[in-house]
């Protein structure tokens, strides 16, 4: 077991969760509190701040448990039972086993607890390690648990009541598996305000909680310095600057640009005053190195510094020397390209620093726009690497081969590990997913065990402490993020110390203590919640947000069942105000973050758009005057401003026309614009800065189970940016044909989008589409003073929120009403015949049919009518439930007969069973093939019992 040491003391060894516990065979017991008497805590004369805090915490919680606080003295003690807290450099006469264990420990936060006779030692390898040791002792021997950060009503902790605390002699060595276990204050919180409750909770559970945004702990004598010096080792304090301020801190634009414009980025032939620098400039590099060295001089070489760049993806220097640093095999502006120049620059600066401070603790981001592994460039062997996981999906495990987002991120991480930097740890963006009240514990547990297997040194997660002071922004519910995800935060803390622990047991213990007498009902509640969550296939993660949770309540009756469990819990909680408060939170979170998003999802599913067949040739010339456009589907309303959700102003009225053929989708966009001369259109092909122009965006998601979707942005001049999800355009290019025309009162975009590379469109398929417009003119319609005032999307949704994409029906479908959303006055799906025991039910796509018998439709559209030739078809449907579902075709001929009394003669033939499918509770798309014989027509039939069916489509193979 990682970090475990074996000692030979003639005792019985017990291995618990990465720790070694040695139980004495004697009858001695240490009495912490017994018969009204207490042990005494003895601090060393030169105790660290963390040691003093550890003593305070142990005394305080002994008092909470027994009613008797422990006295604390410094230096000597005459008490019968004594507790020594400290480190090997502050304590004397340490047990030999402790010295040996800590001396060979790999991690500085390793600790050793030794109880023998009337003496208890709590020893950390270095400062703050003794604090972690004390918290583990409080958990082990006092039975305390810190479940979530405290608020005004709820302490968030579990404290048992005991008259005495006594235990036999024992030894326990513990060492964290991961060196990096950070939870950082973020989410737009004010760095000057310390979220004391949140950070205190985090430290108690084993997290590292450094100051926000890499700012140093401050000057002695301040509360800030006292708080952090108790919890952060001096060697781990940041020296200032670095990260996004690596270049701007040494050379602020405000005071430097006028004197040295050559330090700053050259863009379009001009030096630009901002936060992008000319990083090939030798003086710029020397200035950064001098800044780091000067700060290390003040700390005698102690402290950390991390290299990064300003947090924007544009404005990189275009001077000849900077371009020489780029990978010549890549296009300028490509992420791998700027990665090459960035990492070459970092190495050059690091080498200057190491000349004076060979042991300097330097690290570097592999970050979003400079994360690609540059060819022929390596980190300095002494440097550590932060792998920033922007764009990964947290709905699936990192190594899930069926999640396209994670396949790419995981492949990139493995490539970095192959380069073997000194140390690699991850920067996680789960918090940035804005996922509230989710069930991510199992994914987190899997990923941390994967990290251990890969040899990573840990992870930094973003925190959102509820007692932070948050800066103004559209996400006003940020104080609820950590409370609503308290189980994830708690389990993650424990697994970062030891990923071998069982997350299910951790959850069961934590929830049983948190819910107390209401736990029997809440166990059923959370079991169902996790089952629903794990049954979703959608992705989630920055920058998309959380489009996954809205699907959780799609299974019919699931919301009602969860509410029934809450009612049951409410009855059990009578008389307990804190427990009632906790249950009220669960009820509010269920409504806000599950029920309401699911309701909106179902509303969106009813807003189906269409892509009719183009009846004649379309010439892409920006005019949109071809005859085919007369038969297009037109979307004329629905765009709303993203933050205010107000309708698009009438002066900016925008219409979207859609057509299709067997290989392409066609779009005709007319955007009214009262000031076309002020429009911005400087974006370059295949670069994200197109999205900073006046432009439109389209997001197309085909009916595929891997959650892939296509992102297309076109500015008013016809410049195109495209990508697969959030992946860079260089990895996924489609030859989009675009022409635009700018008129005195509007601009027109006409586009042909060939989709074979993504998925060839088929008649009757249900795709999903989002449509957005970006306006960059600062006027009364879209004032720059209001954030995102010029960003408009369907219903004001986030651009990449796939749960808000509207259904798009391709062509004239062979199956009518395949989504079962079009109901007649009796609530029955139009064009379908159902047996009486089958019924329509609410579903995430609007409606679905629960089959108890058969549901069928006569196929009479286009080539599927009776024809003198055979027709090969492919059918698909989504099904869930338990049991078998058969697909049958009821065959018949329908021949004209002028001599007969009736104009047609219909003859039925034996039915054909195309296939029988084993259906599971997990919704799945099933496929099959069938050949309609010459001179025959068919009825398509689904036959089963208790099976929920949706999204039926049929395609003709040509």
N, C-alpha and C positions, 0 to 999 in steps of 0.2 A: 504494500500500500504506500502511495507516494508520501514521502516525508516521514514515514514511520521509522522509529529506532527500537531496537530490542535490547533490553538490559537484563543482566543476570544478577538478581538480588535474592534469589531463593524465595521468590514470591510468585503469585499467580498473575499472569499477564492477560489483560482484557483489551482487545482492540475494538475501539468504537469510533466510526466515522473519521478515519484518517488520524486518530489519536491513539496513543498508547496509554492505557491505564493499568497501573500495577497495584494490586490490593495486598495489603499486609496480612500475614497470617495471624498476627497477634490480636489480642482483645482490646488494644488501646483504641480510644475514640477521641476525636477532637471536638470539644464543646464550644461552638460558636456562641450559642445562647442556651443556657440550661439553668432551671430553677431560679430564674431571675438574675443570674449572673451572666456577664458577657465577656467575650474575649476582647483584647485591646489591639488596635491597629498601630503598628510602629513604623513610622516613616524614617528613611535615612536622612541625615542632615543635609545632604546635597540632592534631595529628591527632585526629580523632574516635575514639570507641571502636570504631565499625564499621571504620575504616581499620586500626586495630591488629589487629583480628580477621582482616581480609582478608589482612594480611601473614602472620599466623601460619598461616592456612589454605593460602596459596600455598606457603609454605616447607615445610609439613608434607607436602603432596601432591607437591611436586617430589621430596621425599625418598622418598616411597613409590614413585614411578615410577622414579626413577633411582638411589636410594640416596644422593643428595646433597641435603641441605636447603639452602635459600637463606638466607644471613645477612641480618639485618635491622638497619638503623641508623636513627638519627634526625638530621635536619638535612642534613649534607653527606656526600658519599661520594667516594672516589677510585677506586672500582672501574671497570673498563673498561666493563662492561655494567651498566646501572642500571635499576631498575624504580621508578617513582614512582606511588604509590597515594594518592588523596585526592579532593578536591572543588575547584571553582574558588575557593572562599574560603579554602582551606588550601594550595594549590599555586601556584607562581609559574611564569612563562614557559611558559604552556600553548600548545600548537599552535593556530594560528588556526582551523583546521577544527574543533577540539574546542570552542573558545569559541563559535563560530558555531552549531554543532549543538546544544549543550546550552542555549545562550541562547534558542533558538527551540523547544525541546522542550516539549510540553504536560504531560508527566508528570514528577513530581519524581524518579522512580526511573530515568529515562533515564540512559544512560551511554555513554561513548566510550572505545574502546581504540585507541591510536596507537603503532605500532612503526616506528621509523625509525633506521637505523644501529645504534648501540649503546645506544639509549634506548627504553624502553617506558613509556608512560603508561597507567594504568588509572584513569579519572576518572568519578566519579558526579556527577550534577547537585547532589545534596545528600547528607548523611550517610545511610548504609545503601545508597544507590545504588551507592557504590563497592564495597560488599561483594557485591551482586548481580553487578556487573561482573566481579569477581574470580572468582566461581563460574562465570560463563559462560566466562571465559578458561580456567579449569581444565578445563572440559568440552571446549572447542574445541581447545586446544593440547596438553593433557596426555592427553586421551582418557578422563578419569575419568567415571564415572556413579554417582550415588547412587540405587539402585533401590528400596530400602525401608529403614525405620529399623533400626538395628543392635540386636542382642540379644546374649546371652552367648555364643552359638555362631557367629552369622552377622553379619558386618559389614554385609551388605546392599549393599555397593558393588562396583563393578568398577574395578580399577586395573591398567592395562597396565604392562608392564615395558619400559623403554627405557634405553639407555646414554646417550643425549643427546636434548635437546629444542632444536631450532633451527627457525626459520621466517623467510620473507622479510618485508620491510617490508609493513605493511598498516594500514588504518584500518577500524574497525567501529563503527557507531553502532547502538544498540538502545534501543527504548522500548516498555514494556508497552502492549498495547492496552487492558487494563483497569486502572484505578487501584486497584480493590478486588480483592484476590486472597487473602483471608484464610482460614486454616484454624485454627479456634479449639479450644482444649482444652475438652472437654465430656464428655458421657456419664456424668455423675455422678462426675467425678474430683475429687480434693482439690486445691483451688487453691493450697494452700501448698507442694505438691510439684511442682516443674517437671519435666516429662518431657523431660530434656535430649536424649536420643537422638532422640526423635520430633521435637522442635522444631528441632533442629540439621539433621536430614534435610530438614525442610520448608523452612527458609530456604535451604539449599543448592540446592533446586530452584525457587526463585523465589516461594514462598508468603510471605505476611506472617503472622507468628506472635505476636500480642499476648498479654498475660497473660490468664489464664482469667477469664471472667465480668466483663470490663470493669474489673478492679481495677487501679489505677495500678502502675507498675513498682517503686515502693518508694523507699527512702532510700539515698543514696550510702553506700558501704562495705559493703553487703550483697551476697551472691551473687546474689540476685534482681535487684538494680539493675544489677550488672555484666552479667548474662546478657542482660537485655532492652535495656539501653542500647546494646549492641553490635548489636542486631537491629531496634530500633524507633526511628524518628526522634522527637525530642522533641516535634515538632508533632503526632504521632499518638498520644501517650500520653493515656490517659483521665484526667480530673480527679477521678474518683471519683463514686459514686452513679449515678443514671440507670438506664435500662432498667427492669427489674422493681423497682428501688429508687428510682425517681424521686421518689416522695412519702414513702416510709418512711425514707429516709436523712436528709432534713432534719427529719422529725417522727416519730421512732420511737414506736410505740404505747406501749411500756413506760414511757417517760419523759414522754410528752405527753398521753396520754388523760385522766388524772385532772384536769389543768389545763385542757385544751381539748377536751372531748368533741365540740364543734361542728366540729372539724376532720375528724371521722370519719363514715363512711357511716351514713345513717339507713335502717334496714331494719326493716320491720314496726313503724314508729313509735318505734324505739329506736336510739340511737347505739351502734354496735358497735365494740368494741376489736379491731382487726385491721389488715389492710393495704389495705383499701379506704377511700378518703377522699372527703370532700365537696368535689369538685374545682371546684364553682361558688363556693365560699367565697373571697372576695378575699384573706383573710389566708393561706389555704393556698397560693394562687398566688404571693403575695408572698414567702412563706417559701421556696418552691422557687426562685424567681428569685434571692433573696438568697443561697441556698446555692451556686448556680452561680457567681454573681458573686464571692463570697468565694474560691472555689477558683480562679477565673481570675485574681484579684488576686495569688495566690501564684505563678502561672506566667507573669505578664506577658501574659496573654491567650492563651497557648498551651495546646493540649490539646483533646480532644473531649468532647462530652456528648450522650448519646442519650436521648430521651424514651420512656417506656413506662409500663406499669402492672403491678401484681402479676399473677403468672401463674395466675390463676383466672378462671373464667367466670361467677361469681355474686357476689352481695353488693354490687352497684353501688348507689350512694346513691339513695334514693327521695324525697329532699326536693323541695319545689316548685321551687326554683331550679335544681337539677340537671335536673329533668324539662323545664324550659323550654328547656334547651340541646338537648334531643333533637329529632330530626326528627319533626315532628308527623304526618307521613304514615305513620310506622312505628309498630308496636306496641311498647310499653315492653318492654325486654329484648331486642328484636331487635338483631342485630349492627350494622346500619346506624344504629340509634338511638344506641347507646353510642359509635359512631364519631363521630357529630356532636358529642356533648358532649366527648369526648376531644380531638378536633382543634381545637375552639374553645378549649379550655383551654390546649393546647400553644401555639397561636399567641399567646395573651395573655401567657403566661410568656416566650416567645421575644422578644416585642417589648420587654419590660422588660430582658432581657439585652442585646439589641442596642443599647439606648440608651447603655450604657456601653462595650460591646465590639462595635462594628459588624461586625467580622470574625470573631466567635466561630464556631467550627466546631460547629454544632448539627445533629443529625439526629433522626429520629423513626421509630419502628416503625409500619408498618401490619400489625397483629398479630392473628391469630386472631379474638378477640372484638371487636376494633376495627379491622378491615381493610376493611370495606365503605366505598366512597367516599361520604362524606356530601354530601348535596345542599346547594349554596350555601356550602360551607366549603372554603377552600383553605389549603394550607401557606404559611407565610411564604416569599417568593421566595428568601430566602437559605438556607433549610433543605434538607437532604438527606433522602431517604426510603429506609428499609429496607423492602422489600416481602417480608414473611415468607410463605413458600409452604406453610404448613400445609395438609395435605390433598391436595397434588398427587401424582400418580403418577409414580414414577421408572422404571416398566417401559416407559413410552411417552414420546415426546418431548413437550415442553410444548405444542406447536402441533398435536398429533395430533387431527384432527377426530373420530376414532372413540373417543376416550377421554373419557367424560363428566366425570371428575374434572378432567382437564386443560383441557377446553373451558371450564369455569367459571373456573378459576384464570387461564388465559390471557386470557380476556375481561376479568377484573377488573384484571389487570396493564396491559392496553392502555388501560383507562379511566384508571388512575392516570397513565400516561405522557401521555395526552392533556391532563391537567391541568398538565403541564409543570413539575413541581418542578425545583429547581436541578439535582438529580442523583438518579438512582434506581439502587439496586443490590439484589440479592436476598439473602435469608437462606435457605439451603437446608437441608432436613431429610432428606437422603439417609441420613445416619448414624442418625437417629432411626427409620428404617424397619427397623433391626436386620437388615439384609440382609448376610449373610456369604457370602463366596466367590461373588459374582455377576459378571456380565459387562456392566457398565454403561457401558463406555467409549464405545461408539458413540452412545448416547443423550446422554451428557455432551458429546461433541464437537458434536453437532447443536445442543444447547441453547446452548452457549457462542457458536456462530456466530450463532444467532438473537439472543442478547443483544447481540452486536456490531451486528447489523443494526438492532435496535430502539433502539440508542443508550444501553443501560445501561452503567453505569460499572464493573460487575463483579459478583462474588458472594462471599459468605461461606459456607464449608462447615464443618460440624461435624467436628472430628477426634476420634479415639479412640486416642490414642497408646499403644502397648503398654507403655511404661515409666511410665505414669501410676499414681498411687496411687488406686484406685477406692474410692468409698464402698460400703458394703454394699448389696446389692440382688439381685433375682432373676436379673438378666442377668450371671451369673458368668463368662461367656466373653468379656467386653469386650476383654481384651488381645489377642484373636485377630482383632478386626474389621479393623484396618488391615493387619496382615500378610496376612490372607486376601484382602483387596481391594487389594493393593499395586499392581497394574497400573492400577486406576482412580485411585488417589492420585497415581501418577507421571504418568500421561497428563494428568490434570486440571491439575497444576502447570504443565506445559509449554503447555497450551492456554489457560490463564488469562493467560499472557504473550503468546501469539500463537495465536489460534484457527484461523489459516489452516494451521497445521502438520497433516500427515497423521497421524491417530491410528493407522492401520494400520502405517505405517512406524515410528512411535514404539514401538508394541507389538512389532513384529518385532525391532527392535534391542534393546529392553529384555529381551525373553524369550530372545533368542539369547545375550546376555551373562549373564543370570541362570542359565540352565540349561546353558550351556557344551556339553560333549560329549554331553549328553543331549537337546539341543535338537531334533534330528530327530524323536525320539519325542514330545517335549512340544509341538512345533508341531502335530502331528496331534491330540494330546490337547486342546489349547486351541482348535484350529479346530473340533473336534466340540463342545466345551463351549459355544462361542459360537453355533454353529449351533442347538444345542438350546435355548439361552437365548432366542435371537431368534425361535424358533418358538412361543413361549408367548404367549398372548393376555391372560393375567391381569394385573391391576394390582398395584402394590406401593407402599407409602409410608406415612409417618406419618399418622394414628395406627393404621393397620391392621397394621403390621409387614410381613412378607414372605410373603404367600400365593402368590407367583409361582413361586419356586424349586422347591417340591414337585412341580410339574408337569413339570419339565425332563426327567426320566427316563421319561416316559410312553412314548415310542417304544420298541417292543420291541427288546431287545438293546443299548440305548444304554449302560446301566451296565456291562455286560460288556465292551463295546468300549473304554470309558474305562479300565477296569481293565487290559485287555490293553496299552494304550499305556503305562500306568504300569509294568507288568512290563518292557516293552521299555526304558523309560527307566532302570529300576533296573540292568539289565545294562550299559547304557552308562556308568553313574555309578560303577561299581566302582572302589574305591581313592580316591575323593574324598569325604571325610567331610562337608564343607560341602554339597556337592551332594546327597549322600544325605539329609542333614538337610532340605534344601529339598523333596526329593521325598517324604519322609515326611510333611511338612506337607501337601502336596497330597493325598496319600492319605487323611490324617485328615480334611481339610476335605471331600473328596468324600464320605466315609462319613457325616460328621456333618451336613453342610449340604445334601447332595443325596440320597444313598441312603436315609438314615433318614427324612427328611420325606416322600420319595416312598412309602416303605413304609407310613407312617401314613396318607397320602392314600388308598392303595389299601384299607387296612383300613376307613377311614371310608366309602368308596364301597360297601362291602358292608353297611353299617348302614342300609339303605333304610327310610324311614318312608312312610306312606301317608296320603292324605286321601280317604277313601271318599266316595261320593255320599251326601248327606243324603237319607234316605228319607221324611222328613216335615218340616214347617215347624219352624223353630227360633225361639223368642221369646227375645230377649236380655234376661234379667232377673236374671242372677247366680245362678240356682238350678241350672241344668244338669240339670233333671229332665225335659226333653222326651224323648219316645220316640226321636227321631232319635239321641240320644247313645248309645243302646245299641249302635248299629252303628258307632261311631267307632273310629278307631285310637288306642291309648293308649300313650304313652311313660311308663314307670314307673321306669326307671333310667337312669344315664348322666351325671347331673350330678356334677361334681367341683369341688373348690375350686381356684381358678385358680393359686395359687402352690405349694401342697403337693401338688396332684393327688389329695388324699384324697376318698373318696366323701362325698357330701352326708350329714350325720348323719341317722339314721333318724327322729329327732324332728322333722326338717324335711322329711320326705318330700314330694316335689312331683311331680304327674302332669300330663301335657299330653295333652289329647284333641283330635283334629283331624277335621274334616269339610269337605266342599266342595260347591258347586253351580256352575252355569255362570257365576256372576259373583263369587262370594265364597269366602273361606276362613273357617272357623269354628274358634275355639279355646276350650277349656274347661280352665282351670288351677286345680288344687286344691293349695294350699301349706299344709302343716301348720305351725302356729305355736304354741308353748307359751305365749308372752307377747304376745298380740295388743294388749294395752293399751299396750305400749311401742313399738309400731310408729310409724315416722315417715312422714308423708304430706302434707307441706306444699308439694310441688312445684306449679308453675303450668303450665297448658296451654302447649304449644309452647315450653317452655324446658327446657334440658338438666338443670335441677335435679330433675326427676322421677327421674332416675337416681341421685340421692343419697337417695331415699326407700326404704322397703321396696317392692320392685317386681319385675316380671318384664320381660324383654326378648325380642323376637323379631326375627330377621334373615331376610328372605326374598329369595332370588335366583332370578329367573325364567330360563328358557333363552334368554338373549339374549347376543349377542356383544360388547356394549359394557360388560360387567362391572357393570351397575347392580344394586343391591339395595336393599331397603326395610328401614328400621330403625324398630321400634315399641317404646316403653317405656310400661308402665302401672303406676301405683302401686296400693297396696292400697285407695285410696279411688276408683279409677277415673279418675284424671287421666292424660291421654295426651300423650306427646311422640312425634312421628314425623319422619322425615327420609329423604331419598334418599342413602344412603351417609353421608358426613359433612357433607353440605350442610345448611344451616339449614332448620328446618321451614317457615319462611315462604315458601320457594321451592317446597315440595312438600308439600301437605296432602292427606290422604285422609280422608274422613268416616268414621272408625272408630266403630262403635257398641259401647259398653262398659258393662257393669254389674258391680258387685262386691258381695259380701256378706262381712262379717267375723263369724266364729263364735267360740265360746270356745276352740277348738283349731286353727283354720285360717282362711284366707281364700280366697274363690273369685272368679275372674275369668272372665267369659264375654264373648267378643268376636266381632264380625263385621267382617271386613276386606274391603271391596270393592276389587278389584285391577285394574279396567279401566284406571285411570290409569297403573298400572305395566305390567301386561300381563294381558289377560283369560285366566284359567286354562282350559286345554283338557284334556279327558279323555286320559289317557295320557302327558301331559307329565311330564318330570322337572325339578322345581324343586330348590332346595337351601335348607336351613333350619338356623339355629342358635337355641338356646333357652338363656336364662340367668335366674338368680334373684339378686337383691340383697337382703341382709338387713342392717339397720343397728342392730340391738340389740347392745349391748355386754354379753355374758354368756359363760358357759363354752363355748357352742356357736360363737359368732363373736366372740371377744375383740378389742377395738379395738387392743390392743397388737400384734397380728399383722396386718401389711399385707394388705389385701384378703381378710381372713378370711371376710367375708360375701359374697364374689363367687363364684358358682358357674355353670359353663357345661358344655355337652356335652363330656365328656372333659377338662374344665379348659382348653379352648382360649381364645385371645384372642377377645374378642367379635366383632371385625370381620375375623377371619381366614377369608376365604372358602374357603380350601383345606380348612378343617375343618368347613364346613357339610355336613350330612348330606343325601343324596338324599331328595326328597319326591315321591312318585308321586301325581299328581293323579287322583282319581276311579278308576273301574274301567277300566283301559287297554284300548283296542281292539287294541293289539299286546301280546301277553303276553311278558314277559321281554325287553323292548326294550333292556335294558342288557347282555344276555347273561351276567348274573352268576349266574343260577340254573342250575346244571349237574347233569346226572344222574350216575349211578354210573360212567359211562364218560367223564365229562369233557365231554360234549356239552351245548350249551345246550337247556334244555327248551323245548318248543313250536316248535322250529325244525327244518327239514330242510336238511341240508348235503350237497353233493357231497363225495366222499371226499378230494379234494385241498384242500378248505377246512379251516381249523383254528382252534381257540380259542387266543387269546394273552392274556397278561397286559397290562393297560392301566391308565391312571390311574383309570378308572371301575370297576376290578375286572377285567373281561374285555372283549375285543372279538373279532371274527371276521375272520380273514384270508381273503378270498374268492378262491378259485381255481376258478371255475365258477359255482355258484349257491348261495344260501341263501334259504329261503322259509318262509312261514307262512300257513296257511289263516286268513282273517279271519272269525271266527264269533261275535264278541262283539256283543251288543245289536243296534243297527240295521244292522250290517254283514252280518248273516245275510241270506240271500235274502229280498227284500221285493218287493211289487208296485209299488214306486215307486223312482225314481232317488235315489242318495245321492252328494252331492258331498263328497269328502274331500281333506284336505291331509296330505301325508306329509313327514317330515323325518328326516334321519340325519346323523351326523358321519362323514366319510370322509377318509382320507389315503393317500398312496401315489403312484403314477405310472401314469397311463393313464386308461381310460374305464370308467365304471360305468353300466350300464343299469338302469332300474327298469321291471319288466314286471308285468303283471297277467294271470294265467292264469284265464280266464273259464270258468264252468260253470253248469249249472242242476241243481238237486237237488229233484225234484218228487215228492211222495207219490203212490203208485199202489197202492191196496188190492187191485187185481186181479192185480198182478204177483207173481211168486214172491218177489221182494225188495220190502220195503215202500217203497223209494224208487228213483227212476230218475235216474241222474246222466248228463248229457250235456256233453261238453267242447266249447268253442268256441275260435276262433282267439284266441291271446294278443294283448294290446295292449301296445306299448312306450310308456310314459308320457313318458319323457325319457331322454336319455343325458348324463352329466355328465363333464366333464374334471376329474380329480382330481389334486391336487398334493401334495407332501410336507408342506405346511402343513395341519394339520387344519382342516377347514371344515365348517360346518353347511349342508347343501343342502336345498332345499325344492322341492315340486312339488304339482301338483293332478291329480285323476283323478275321473271320474264313473262310479260303478257303475250299470250299466243296470238298469231294472226287471226283476224276476224272474231276476236273476243273482246269483251269489256269486263271490268271487274269491280267488285265492291271490296274496299279495304276494311278489314275487321281486326280489332284487338279483343282478345278473350282472356279473362282471368277472374280472380276473386280477391278483393281487397287491395288492388293495385292502383296507385295514383299515377296518372299519365298526363303529360303535358308536352308542348313543343313538337307536335307531329309534323313532319314534312316529307315530301316525296320529290325526288329529282330524276330526271330522265337522262340516261347515259347515251351520249351521242357518239 
